Amino acid sequence: MSRAKWKGPYVQKSLLSQFSNKKSNSKNEITTYSRKSVIIPLFVGFTVNIHNGKTFSKIKITENMIGHKLGEFSPTRKRFSFKKRKKK
């Protein structure tokens, strides 16, 4: 089920306060564990370090990402590939 439209997009309160406080500062990098928060227009132009369960992925927020969740841009699994065998 999706979230009700009258509630608006979900953004963690601490994350929202970090973005509003960073407007005045020159450093535009924010670290977060909140993968479920939705990207809103306030976030555009910032660099966000998103935790994927092991490390932080550095993501630059653009206008095309508005409406998506932060977790969509930080994959939690490695890509699978077969290892090549050595010929004998």
N, C-alpha and C positions, 0 to 999 in steps of 0.2 A: 504494500500500500504506500502511496505517496503522501507527503505532508500536505495538510490543508492550506489552501492559498491564502486564507485570511490570516494565518499565523506568520506567513513570510518565510524566507529561507532560514535554516538553522545555522547559526554561527556561535561558537563558544564565547561566553562573555569575556573571559581573560584574553582570548585571541583578538576580539574586537577592540578591547581597550589598548592592546599592544599596538595595533595599527593606527588608532587615533592618536596615541602618544608619539609615534614615530614620525608623524608628518613634519614636526618641527626639527627633528634630528636629521643630520646629514647621512647617517648610515641607514640604508634601507634593507637590512637583513633581519628576519625574524625566524626563530626556531620554535617549532610546535610539534606536539604529539597528536593533535586533533585532526585526524584524517576525515572525519565525518562532517566537518564544517564546509558550508557552501561558499564558493568564491563570489564576492559581491564587488561592485565597481570601485569601492574604497581601496581594494587590494591591488588594483592595477598599477604596475610600475615597481612593485616591491619584489624582493627576492625572499623566498620562503624555504627554510630547511624543514622538510617533512620526514618524520620518522617512519621507516618501513618495517620495524620490528627488530632490526639489527643495527642499521646505520641511518644517517640522515641524507636525504636526497635534496640537492639544491635545485629549486625550480623558480624560474622568472615568470611572474604572472603577467599575462597579456589580456587584451580585450576578448579574444576568442574563448578564453577559459571561463568567462562569467557564466554562472549557473551550474557549473560542474563542481564536484567535490574535490577537496585537496588530495584525497587518497587515490584518485584516478591517475594522478601524474607521478606517483611514487610506487612502482611495482614491488610486490612483496616476495616474488619468486624469481629464481634465476631462469634464464632461457635454457632449454634442454637441447643438447646436441650429442650425436653419437661420436665416440672417439674413434679415430682412424687407426687401423691395425698396421703394424710394421710387416712388410713382406719378408719372408724367410728365404 
